[in-house]
Amino acid sequence: MTDLLRVENLTVPIGAQVVLRDVALRVNEGQIVCLLGSNGVGKTTLMRTISGIYRNATGSIRFDGNEILNRPAHTIVAAGIAQAPEGRHIFAAMTVGDNLRVGASLRPPGEIATSMERIFDLFPLLKTRLRQKAGSLSGGEQQMLCIGRALMASPRLLLLDEPSLGLAPLVVRSIFALVERIRESGTSILMVEQNARAALAVADHAYLMEGGHIVLDGPAAEIVRTGRVISTYLGGSPAAA
């Protein structure tokens, strides 16, 4: 497989604290890669550093062979990476349609309609809500809008930060089914997710982060059987696996 994203020796300080130290991971073309870990271990910091929100890092982040470390966020979006952030952060006072168009702000005007049709194919509900205020949507609908807005940039790599956070179990299942459809449509995915069981069920490869370091990685089908993951993230005992 061809590397689409390669992170090497990444160290990220925030103020006086070093949040990430010597982090390395990669996402191959066509993969879903999940990043597991407890709250506060640096997962969101990693996502924000890849997407150019944090720009005080050392090491290397290469996308499609090109160095993007510490580049401005808009140039990283233009290069082909888009993020659906934790907590959704939609523009509540704007309509669904306007939220989607914000995601396409760097696209040529003639391509926006095509991007919209792709979003409506994935999220047909959004087509019926285009003139509705985004803040009036349910939590699951807002998450669809957040992902749809990111996909309006037609990224080759989608960063998903806690896509199931705060959602009902039935909605969580539909979100992860959509994650698989997004990959099938040609977009690779790096996903941070607390719901380890659901994430590992759809992922090809997984990384486990603790204390700002990657402490374990491997194919998702193998990671799900490791004692460290079973006991800490899957609510079982290694002997029962």
N, C-alpha and C positions, 0 to 999 in steps of 0.2 A: 504494500500500500504506500501511497505517496503522502508525505507529511504536508498537511495544510497549515497547521499551527505547531510551532516548536518553542517551548519555554525552557531556558537553561540558566542555572545559577542565579535565579531572580531573587533579589533582596530589596525589600520595600520598607523604608522607615516612614513613620507618621509621627511627627513631633520628635520626642526623645525616644520613642519606642520603635524597635524593629519588629514589624508585624509579620513579614515573610522573610525567610532566610534560605537561600540556596534551593529555591523551588525549581523543579524540572517536571514538565509534562508535555505531552504532544497529543494532537488530534489529527488522525489521518483523514484523507478525503473520504466522505461517505459514512463516517462514523458518528455514533452517539457516544460521547464520553461523559461520565458523571464524576463529580467531585463530592465526596462525602466528608462529614466532619461535624463536630458539635458547634454550637454558637460560639463566636468569638475567636475561632482558630485562624481566621484569615481568608476564608473562602471568597467573601465579597470583595475584599481588598484585591485579591488576585484578579477577579473579573473586572474590577474598575481599572486596574493597571493595564490589563490587556486592551481595554476599550479606550484608554487614553484619558480617563478622568483623573487618575493619580499619575503624576509625571515626575516623580522624584526617586526613580528606581535605578538599580544597577543590575547588570546581567544581560540577558538577551531574550527578546521576543521576536521570532521570525514568523511572518505570515506569507505563505506561498513563496518562500525563499527570500523575502525582503524584510529587513530589520524595521520594526515599528515601535521599539521601546521609546517611551517618552514623547511620542509624536502627538500632536493635537488630536482631540477626539474626532473632529469632523474629517480629518484626513484618513483616520482609521475606518470610519464608516464608508468613505469613498473607496477605500481599498477592498472592502467586502466583508467587514465585520459589523454586526449590529447586536445590541443588547436589549433584552427585556428585563428590566431591573427588579430586584426584590421590592415588594410592596406596590408594584405596578406603576405608580407615579403617572397616571394618565392626567390629562388636562380636564378636570371635572366640569368646568364651566363651558367648555367647548363641546360641539357636537361630535358624535362618533365619526362622521365623515371628515371633519376638520382634524381630529386626532390622527386619522389614517394619513391624511395629506401631509401632516407634519413629518411623518416617517419617511415620506418621499421627497423631502425638501432638497436633496442633492441629486435627484433623478431628473433626466431630461423631461420636460412637460409632456412630450408625446408618448412616454412610457408609463405614465401614471395610471392611465385607464387599464392597461394590461396588468399592472401590479394589483389594482383594485379587484380585478376579476379573479386573480389567484387567491386573494384574501377571502373573497366571497365563496370560492370553492371550498376552502378550508373551514371557514366560519360563516355559513349561510345566514345565521341569525343576525350578524352585523349588517347585512344588506337591508334587513327590515328595520334597522335602528339608526340609519345614517343621520337623520335629523334630530335624533334624541340626544339630550345632554348626557355626556359620558358619566357624570357623577350619579345619574339616576339608574345606572345599570347595576345588576347584582354583582357579587364578588366574582363569580365564575365568568360572567360576561365581561367584566372589566379585565380579567386576566386574558381572555380571548382578544380583547382590544389591544392590550399591551403587547401581546405576541404579534398580532396582526400589524400593529404600527411598526414594530421592528422589521417585519418581513417586507414592508413597503419599500425598504431600501434595497431589496433583492440581494441580501447578503449571501456569500458563500459559506460563512460561519455565523451561526446564531448562538449568542450567549444567553442562557436562561438561568436566572437567579431565583431559586425557590418558586418555581411555577405553581406548586400545589399549596403554598402557604395560606392557611386560613380558609380552605375550601372544603365543602362537604365531600364525603367519600365518593358519591356518585359522580360529582363534578371532577374530582381528582382522576377517576378512571378515564373520563372523556378527554381530559387534558393530556394524559400520557398516550392515549390513542392518537391524538393530534400530533404529539411529538414524533411518533413513528411515521405518520403521514408526511410531516415536514421533511424528515430525512429521505423518505422515498421520493419526494419531489426534487431532490438534488441539493439540499442544504445540510451541511454538517452541523453538529450541535455539541457544545460544551455546556453542561448543566450542573449547577449547584442545587442540591436537593436534600432536605432533612428526611424525607420519606424514602429511606434507603431501600426498602423492599420494592417499592414501585419503580424507583430509578434503576435499580439493578436488573429488573425484569425487562427493560427496554434497551439498556446500554450494551455496547460492545466491549468497552473497557472502563475500568474504574480506578480512581485514585482516592486514598484516604489521607486526610490532612489532620494533623494534631500539632498544636503549638507553633503554627507557622511553617511547619515542615511537611513534606510528603513522606509518610511512614510506610506506605504499602501501595502497590499497584499491580494490576494484572487484568486478564480478561474478566468481565463481569460474572460470567458463569462460574469462575473459580473463586473470585473474591467473595461471592455470596456464601461460600462454604467454609470460609476461614473463621477460626474461633474468635478472633478479635472483632470481626464484623458481626458475627452472630450474637455474641454476648453483649456488645455495646449498642448496636444499631438495629438489630432484628428482634430483640426481646426474647432470646432463647438461650440455650446452653450449648456449647460446642459438642458435648457428648450426644446431644439429641439430633445433631445435623446429619 
